[in-house]
C-alpha cells in the first residue's frame, strides 16, 4: 500500500490498483441561526451524519467489488483463448484485491467558506482557522470511530496491524484526542486503511449552491447580460453591442451573500463576513493556514488553490510552497491570475 500516485485532483493518495472513492457532507447544513447574532455549528448532528457517511463509504466499496466481479465473470466467459484474456483478468483481479485489502475511502466536506461566513467569521482570520480545525477534528474523529465500529461488526481491512500504526504521528494525534478510539483500534482495528480527504467539489457545490470544498467564495457578485427583443414592451435595454443587438444587464449574487443580505437587511459587501475573504482577496498566508488547520486532521490530502496576482514574484511563490511544507501540507496549488 505504498503511494504510487494521486487521483487527478490530488486529494486522494493512491497505492497501486486502488480506487478514488469520494463522498462529502455539506457543512452549511449544520449551521444553526446562520448570519444571526448568535449562530452555532451543530457538532452533535455533524458527528451523527459523519458516522453515517462513513458507513455509506464502506458500502460503496462492496458495490464497487460487485461490479468488478461482474466484469471478471464477463471476461472469463468471453470466447477468446485464455492467453488473450489473461492480462485483462489479472488487471481486474488486482483492482479487486486492492479494494478488499485496504477498503480506502475519501470522506470530505464542502461549503466551508459559506459555513464560516454563516458563523460571522471571516475566512482566513484567526477565529476562522480555529473553527476550521475544530470542524475537521470532528470529521476525523467521527469517521474513525465509525470505521472502528464497522470493524467490530464486519472485520477490519485485512492488512490492518495495530502495532505498525500505533506510533504514527497522525494516529497518535487521534488517540490523544480520543482514548476510546485507541481502545477500539487495539481491540477491533478499523474497517478502512485511510478515510478522509477534501475534494474540489465543484459540480456538487453548484448543486448545493455553496462554496466549493475548503475554498473561500470566488466572487460575491457580478453583472451578466441577456439578449432581449427591443420591441418587447417589457424589455429593458441596458447595453447595445457593435452589431446593434440589445442586452439587459442584471446582477448575480453568490448564494451565501444573498442569504446574508436577506437575513441582515444589509447590502454592502464591506458590512458582510465575506469582506476581503474571496479567492482573489484573501492573504495567501491565511489561505495556507486554513488548509493547514484542516490537514492536521485529514489522512489523505486536500485539493486547494492559492490565488496570486499575475505579477507575483518567483520568491513569493516559493514562500507559498515553503509555508505549506513547514505546516505539513501534502500539496499546494498556486494559480497566477
C-alpha positions as CSV (number, residue, x, y, z in Angstrom):
1,X,0.0,0.0,0.0
2,X,2.8,2.4,-0.7
3,X,1.7,5.6,-2.5
4,X,2.4,5.5,-6.2
5,X,0.2,8.4,-7.5
6,X,-2.7,10.6,-6.7
7,X,-6.1,11.0,-8.4
8,X,-6.3,13.8,-10.9
9,X,-7.2,16.5,-8.3
10,X,-4.6,15.2,-5.9
11,X,-6.8,14.9,-2.8
12,X,-6.5,11.0,-2.7
13,X,-3.0,9.5,-2.5
14,X,-3.3,6.1,-4.1
15,X,-1.5,2.8,-3.9
16,X,-1.2,0.5,-7.0
17,X,-4.6,-0.6,-8.5
18,X,-6.6,1.3,-5.8
19,X,-9.7,3.5,-6.5
20,X,-10.7,7.1,-5.8
21,X,-13.9,7.0,-3.8
22,X,-15.4,10.3,-2.7
23,X,-18.4,11.4,-0.6
24,X,-19.0,14.7,1.1
25,X,-21.0,16.4,3.7
26,X,-22.4,19.9,3.1
27,X,-21.2,21.8,6.2
28,X,-23.8,24.6,5.7
29,X,-26.5,22.1,6.7
30,X,-25.2,22.1,10.3
31,X,-25.2,25.8,11.0
32,X,-28.0,27.0,13.3
33,X,-29.2,30.6,13.0
34,X,-26.8,31.5,10.2
35,X,-25.7,35.2,9.9
36,X,-27.6,36.0,13.1
37,X,-26.1,37.5,16.3
38,X,-25.7,34.0,17.8
39,X,-25.0,31.4,15.1
40,X,-23.7,28.0,16.1
41,X,-22.4,24.9,14.4
42,X,-24.2,21.7,15.5
43,X,-21.3,19.4,16.2
44,X,-23.6,16.7,17.7
45,X,-25.6,16.5,14.5
46,X,-22.4,16.7,12.4
47,X,-20.9,13.8,14.3
48,X,-24.0,11.7,13.8
49,X,-24.1,12.2,10.0
50,X,-20.3,11.8,9.6
51,X,-20.6,8.3,11.1
52,X,-23.5,7.5,8.7
53,X,-21.5,8.9,5.8
54,X,-18.5,6.7,6.7
55,X,-20.8,3.6,6.6
56,X,-22.1,4.6,3.2
57,X,-18.5,5.0,2.0
58,X,-17.7,1.4,3.2
59,X,-20.8,0.1,1.5
60,X,-19.6,1.8,-1.7
61,X,-16.6,-0.4,-1.7
62,X,-18.7,-3.5,-1.7
63,X,-20.8,-2.1,-4.6
64,X,-17.6,-1.5,-6.5
65,X,-16.4,-5.0,-5.9
66,X,-19.8,-6.4,-7.1
67,X,-19.3,-4.5,-10.4
68,X,-15.7,-5.8,-10.7
69,X,-16.9,-9.4,-10.1
70,X,-19.4,-9.0,-13.0
71,X,-16.6,-7.7,-15.2
72,X,-14.4,-10.6,-14.3
73,X,-17.2,-13.1,-14.9
74,X,-17.9,-11.5,-18.3
75,X,-14.2,-11.6,-19.3
76,X,-14.0,-15.3,-18.2
77,X,-17.0,-16.2,-20.3
78,X,-15.7,-14.5,-23.4
79,X,-14.9,-16.8,-26.3
80,X,-11.3,-15.6,-26.6
81,X,-8.5,-18.0,-25.6
82,X,-7.1,-17.8,-22.1
83,X,-3.8,-16.3,-23.3
84,X,-5.7,-13.3,-24.8
85,X,-7.8,-12.8,-21.7
86,X,-5.0,-13.3,-19.1
87,X,-3.7,-9.7,-18.9
88,X,-7.2,-8.2,-18.6
89,X,-8.3,-10.7,-15.9
90,X,-5.1,-10.1,-13.9
91,X,-5.8,-6.3,-14.0
92,X,-9.3,-6.6,-12.7
93,X,-8.3,-9.1,-10.0
94,X,-5.6,-6.8,-8.8
95,X,-8.1,-3.9,-8.6
96,X,-10.5,-6.1,-6.6
97,X,-7.6,-7.3,-4.3
98,X,-6.6,-3.7,-3.6
99,X,-10.2,-2.8,-2.7
100,X,-10.6,-5.8,-0.5
101,X,-7.3,-5.5,1.4
102,X,-7.4,-1.7,2.0
103,X,-11.0,-0.6,1.7
104,X,-9.9,3.0,1.1
105,X,-12.5,5.8,1.4
106,X,-12.5,9.5,0.7
107,X,-14.9,11.2,3.0
108,X,-14.8,15.0,2.9
109,X,-16.8,18.2,3.1
110,X,-18.0,21.2,1.1
111,X,-19.2,24.6,1.9
112,X,-16.5,25.6,4.4
113,X,-16.3,29.2,3.1
114,X,-20.0,29.7,3.5
115,X,-20.1,28.0,6.8
116,X,-17.5,30.3,8.3
117,X,-19.4,33.3,6.9
118,X,-22.7,31.9,8.4
119,X,-20.9,31.9,11.8
120,X,-19.9,35.5,11.2
121,X,-16.2,34.6,10.8
122,X,-14.0,36.0,8.0
123,X,-12.3,33.3,6.0
124,X,-8.6,33.5,6.9
125,X,-9.0,35.1,10.3
126,X,-7.5,33.5,13.4
127,X,-11.0,32.7,14.6
128,X,-11.9,31.0,11.2
129,X,-8.7,29.0,11.3
130,X,-9.5,27.7,14.8
131,X,-13.1,26.8,13.8
132,X,-11.8,25.1,10.6
133,X,-9.5,22.9,12.8
134,X,-12.4,22.1,15.1
135,X,-14.7,21.1,12.2
136,X,-12.1,18.9,10.7
137,X,-11.2,17.3,14.0
138,X,-14.8,16.4,14.4
139,X,-14.9,14.9,10.9
140,X,-11.8,12.9,11.6
141,X,-12.8,11.5,15.0
142,X,-16.3,10.7,14.0
143,X,-15.3,8.9,10.8
144,X,-12.5,6.9,12.6
145,X,-15.0,6.0,15.3
146,X,-17.4,4.8,12.7
147,X,-14.7,2.8,10.9
148,X,-13.8,1.1,14.2
149,X,-17.5,0.2,14.8
150,X,-17.6,-1.3,11.3
151,X,-14.5,-3.3,12.1
152,X,-16.2,-4.7,15.2
153,X,-19.3,-5.6,13.1
154,X,-17.7,-6.8,9.9
155,X,-14.0,-7.1,10.5
156,X,-11.0,-4.8,9.9
157,X,-9.3,-4.3,6.5
158,X,-7.2,-7.5,6.0
159,X,-3.7,-5.9,6.3
160,X,-4.5,-3.9,9.4
161,X,-1.8,-4.1,12.1
162,X,-2.2,-2.0,15.3
163,X,1.5,-2.4,16.2
164,X,2.6,-1.0,12.9
165,X,0.4,2.1,13.3
166,X,0.3,2.9,17.0
167,X,3.4,5.2,16.9
168,X,2.4,7.0,13.7
169,X,2.1,10.8,14.4
170,X,-1.3,11.1,12.7
171,X,-2.7,8.1,14.6
172,X,-1.2,9.4,17.9
173,X,-3.0,12.7,17.3
174,X,-6.3,10.8,17.0
175,X,-5.5,8.6,20.0
176,X,-4.7,11.6,22.2
177,X,-7.9,13.3,21.2
178,X,-10.0,10.1,21.8
179,X,-8.7,7.3,24.1
180,X,-11.9,5.5,23.2
181,X,-10.8,5.3,19.5
182,X,-7.4,4.0,20.6
183,X,-9.0,1.3,22.7
184,X,-11.3,0.3,19.7
185,X,-8.3,0.2,17.4
186,X,-6.4,-2.2,19.7
187,X,-9.5,-4.5,20.1
188,X,-11.1,-4.4,16.6
189,X,-8.9,-2.4,14.3
190,X,-10.7,-0.3,11.8
191,X,-12.5,-1.1,8.6
192,X,-10.7,1.3,6.2
193,X,-7.0,1.9,5.6
194,X,-7.5,5.7,5.0
195,X,-10.7,7.6,5.4
196,X,-10.7,11.4,5.0
197,X,-10.0,14.0,2.3
198,X,-11.3,17.2,0.8
199,X,-12.0,17.2,-3.0
200,X,-12.6,20.3,-5.2
201,X,-16.4,19.5,-5.1
202,X,-17.1,21.9,-8.0
203,X,-20.1,20.2,-9.6
204,X,-21.7,19.1,-6.3
205,X,-21.3,22.6,-4.8
206,X,-23.1,24.1,-7.8
207,X,-26.0,21.8,-6.8
208,X,-25.8,22.7,-3.1
209,X,-25.3,26.4,-4.1
210,X,-22.4,26.7,-1.7
211,X,-18.7,27.5,-1.8
212,X,-16.6,24.5,-3.1
213,X,-14.8,22.2,-0.7
214,X,-12.4,24.1,1.5
215,X,-12.2,27.1,-0.8
216,X,-13.5,30.6,0.0
217,X,-16.1,32.3,-2.1
218,X,-14.8,33.1,-5.6
219,X,-16.8,36.2,-6.3
220,X,-19.7,37.7,-4.4
221,X,-21.5,39.5,-7.3
222,X,-21.0,40.2,-11.0
223,X,-23.0,41.5,-13.9
224,X,-24.4,39.3,-16.6
225,X,-26.3,40.2,-19.8
226,X,-29.2,38.5,-21.6
227,X,-30.2,39.3,-25.1
228,X,-33.6,41.0,-25.4
229,X,-36.0,42.0,-28.2
230,X,-36.2,45.8,-28.1
231,X,-39.8,45.6,-29.4
232,X,-40.9,43.7,-26.4
233,X,-42.8,46.2,-24.2
234,X,-41.3,44.6,-21.0
235,X,-37.7,44.7,-22.3
236,X,-35.1,46.8,-20.5
237,X,-32.2,47.7,-22.8
238,X,-29.0,48.4,-20.8
239,X,-26.4,47.7,-23.4
240,X,-26.1,47.8,-27.2
241,X,-23.2,45.9,-28.8
242,X,-21.3,46.7,-32.0
243,X,-23.8,44.7,-34.1
244,X,-26.7,46.6,-32.7
245,X,-28.0,43.8,-30.6
246,X,-29.8,44.8,-27.4
247,X,-29.0,43.4,-23.9
248,X,-30.4,43.6,-20.5
249,X,-27.9,43.6,-17.6
250,X,-28.6,42.0,-14.2
251,X,-26.6,41.3,-11.1
252,X,-25.8,37.8,-10.0
253,X,-25.1,37.3,-6.3
254,X,-23.3,34.5,-4.6
255,X,-26.0,32.4,-2.9
256,X,-24.5,32.8,0.6
257,X,-24.1,36.5,0.2
258,X,-27.7,36.7,-0.9
259,X,-28.7,34.8,2.2
260,X,-26.7,37.2,4.3
261,X,-28.5,40.2,2.7
262,X,-31.9,38.6,3.4
263,X,-31.1,37.8,7.0
264,X,-29.5,41.2,7.9
265,X,-31.2,43.6,5.6
266,X,-27.8,45.0,4.6
267,X,-26.4,45.2,1.1
268,X,-22.8,46.4,1.2
269,X,-20.1,43.7,0.9
270,X,-18.0,45.7,3.3
271,X,-20.5,45.0,6.1
272,X,-20.6,41.3,5.5
273,X,-18.3,38.5,6.8
274,X,-17.3,37.8,3.2
275,X,-15.5,41.2,3.0
276,X,-11.8,40.7,1.9
277,X,-12.3,36.9,2.1
278,X,-12.9,35.9,-1.6
279,X,-10.4,33.8,-3.5
280,X,-8.7,36.9,-5.1
281,X,-8.6,39.0,-1.9
282,X,-7.6,36.6,0.9
283,X,-4.0,36.9,2.0
284,X,-2.1,33.8,0.7
285,X,-0.6,33.1,4.1
286,X,-4.0,32.9,5.6
287,X,-5.1,30.6,2.8
288,X,-2.3,28.2,3.6
289,X,-3.1,28.4,7.3
290,X,-6.7,27.4,6.8
291,X,-5.6,24.4,4.8
292,X,-3.0,23.5,7.4
293,X,-5.7,23.6,10.2
294,X,-7.7,21.1,8.1
295,X,-4.7,18.9,7.0
296,X,-3.9,18.2,10.6
297,X,-7.0,16.0,10.8
298,X,-7.1,14.6,7.2
299,X,-5.3,11.3,6.4
300,X,-5.3,11.8,2.7
301,X,-4.6,15.2,1.0
302,X,-6.7,18.3,0.3
303,X,-7.5,20.0,-3.0
304,X,-6.9,23.7,-2.5
305,X,-5.9,26.6,-4.8
306,X,-3.9,29.6,-3.7
307,X,-4.7,32.6,-5.9
308,X,-1.9,35.0,-6.6
309,X,-1.8,38.1,-8.9
310,X,-0.1,37.7,-12.3
311,X,2.8,40.0,-11.3
312,X,3.8,37.9,-8.3
313,X,7.5,37.3,-7.9
314,X,9.1,33.9,-8.0
315,X,10.3,34.4,-4.4
316,X,6.7,34.9,-3.3
317,X,5.6,31.7,-5.0
318,X,8.5,29.9,-3.2
319,X,7.2,31.3,0.1
320,X,3.8,29.7,-0.5
321,X,5.3,26.3,-1.0
322,X,7.7,26.7,1.8
323,X,5.0,27.8,4.3
324,X,2.8,24.8,3.2
325,X,5.7,22.4,3.6
326,X,6.5,23.7,7.1
327,X,2.9,23.2,8.2
328,X,2.6,19.7,6.9
329,X,0.5,20.2,3.8
330,X,0.6,17.3,1.3
331,X,0.2,19.6,-1.6
332,X,-0.4,23.2,-2.6
333,X,-1.7,24.5,-5.9
334,X,-0.8,28.1,-6.9
335,X,-2.8,29.9,-9.5
336,X,-1.5,33.2,-11.0
337,X,-4.4,35.4,-12.1
